[in-house]
Amino acid sequence: MTDRLSLSHKFLMAHGWGAAVRAPLADDASFRRYERLRKGQACAILMDAPPDFEDVRPFVTIAKYLRDIGLAAPKILACDHDHGFLLLEDMGDGLLAKVIDADPTQENRLYALAVRGLLHLHKAPPPKDMTLYEEDLLLQELALFSDWYMPSLTGKPMRSADRAEFLALWQNILPFVTKDLKHLTLRDYHGENLMLKSDGEGLDRLGLLDFQDAVIGHPAYDLVSLLQDARRDVSPDLEREMLQFYLGESGQDPADFTRDYAILGAQRNLKIMGIFTRLFLRDGKAAYLDKISHVWAMLARDLDHPVLGAVKNWMAGHISEPVRRAAPLPKNFMAKKALILAAGLGTRMRPLTENCPKPLITVGGKALLTWSLEALCAAGVRHVVVNMHYLPEQIEHYAQTYYDHRMTITLSDERGQLMDSGGGVKKALCHMGDAAFFVLNSDMIWRDRAAQMLHQMQGFWQDDKMDILMLLVPRLGAFGYDGAGDYNRNNEGRLTARGQDAAADFVYGGIMLITPRCFDGAPDGPFSLRQQFDQAEKESRLFGMIHDGDWYHVGTADARDQLEDILAACPEG
């Protein structure tokens, strides 16, 4: 029995549902999982939200607020905040989308009901102490388009200047929708998150789901979510009819509200294209790709509003009309496996390593190994090999108890002989498959879009040109490094070793993508990866990508103490 299954069983036992028949419900785009429980004629829903990734308390808070103002959020029957479990009222199977698909004659009536739900919500005083849907948050969401969809479309990372220009255009537009925010915004108000309950009348029949990410925002956002539904086709005629219905009942200024509706529609659709791409590339959920062409069509209507003219021109300049119509599948290379070099003795970090292997030294409240594993998992890597030599029993225990069960950790045992960096990689090749894979040193931490940096490396990778792609850190800004540098880089990204030069511009940042073919003919036993680096350089197949965020080499006890102070002063990076 897995840990989550065991914990959920204890939770259900404690609340009288231990003997219930459990059946999984539809997959969710988040880390949450849902099950329907049946106990005789009684039914309930179990929400399983792993606390390392989700927090059930916002759901509980918003559910209470919605019920207090007269909307039909599910009753909370029991909760375990610490372990991430909720027992919820079962609102049935009547998803609006499914009800309408079964009987299309109900579409207008049910969408009008959903709009009335928003009108009711927008008349109520919002809850206090909520996050505001301000410019920074909207820009973070827009960056999902530039950081996931655009690289997947072109096969290479977006140029920093193009990314900055894209976001700067939005900074000129977003003030229209970020002033005087005073309405609760549920953020995912659409046909697959709304229920038609079998009991009650009017708004009592409109069951609300998936509102834990609610913020205080603009009233047009949830209307966009409903009428520009990424998961089902809402006709332009129905969209116009419902928009006019909302305007007539709310008293909003039609010109201003229509402008803001277009802005938030474009913002949401761009965000969704990034999310759907990420769900495919990182999480293997290919079904979302089929929806991107539909999202493009809605975005095109939004971009016709004059306020979005500059964004429309930018899109036309970077993505051709045929490409937009075809909405091609993402073509990024995605490394699915990684090796973390964790077998070293850590002599420079003594006395910290006298009784603890260096990869398990804690920095910022978690082991060095955890920093790397979390970023790899966020970037879609699901199988990680960790080599071990010094104090291997501690590494074994760590791997057996690591909290994230989405990731498989395999150990490469070097207890008999320490294999050095190159020998360690060659010994682990039996686990790595035929494609390029990540290799990471275990003594560095990087921040500022950490998972995005790994994703950019995957986007930069070109199998026909590269054998090795290194992460590079500018020498003069490399924390914990006082050497002369390792490599210089040309405009194409090809690397040349410093050699006899006094200094080089860049330091190898301890992360690379490498192909198994680099080890053809490599010797048995211990050897350094320098052999592979030099051979790839000789064949003009050694490349580097420059890291644009924070990077820290934790090579000594003093460096670790300094980094603790940095992380404490700036915990979010």
ABEGO torsion letter per residue (X at the ends): XBAAAAAAAAAAAAAGAAABBBBBBBBBABABBBBBBBBEABBBBBBBBBAAABBAAAAAAAAAAAAAAGBBBBBBABBBAAAGBBBBBBAEABBAAAAAAABAAAAAAAAAAAAAAAAAAAABBBBBGBBBBBAAAAAAAAAAAAAAAAAAAAGBBBBAAAAAAAAAAAAAAAAAAABGBABBBAGBBBAAABBBBABEBEAAABBBBGAAABBBBBAAAAAAAAABBAABBBBAAAAAAAAAAAAAAAGBBAAAAAAAAAAAAAAAAAAAAAAAAAAAAAAGBAAAAAAAAAAAAAAAAAAABAAAAAAAAAAAAABBAAAAAAGBBBABBBBABBBBBAABAGAAAOAAAAABBAAABBBGGBBAAAAAAAAAAAAGBABBBBBBABGAAAAAAAAAABABAABBBBBBBAAABBAEAAAAAAAAAAAAEABBBBBBBAABBBBGGAAAAAAAAAAABBAAABABBBBBBBAAABBGBABAEABBBBAAGBBBBAEABABBABBBAGBBBBBAAAABGBBBEBBBAAAAAAAAAAAGABBBBBBABBBBBBABAAAAAAAAAAAAABAAX
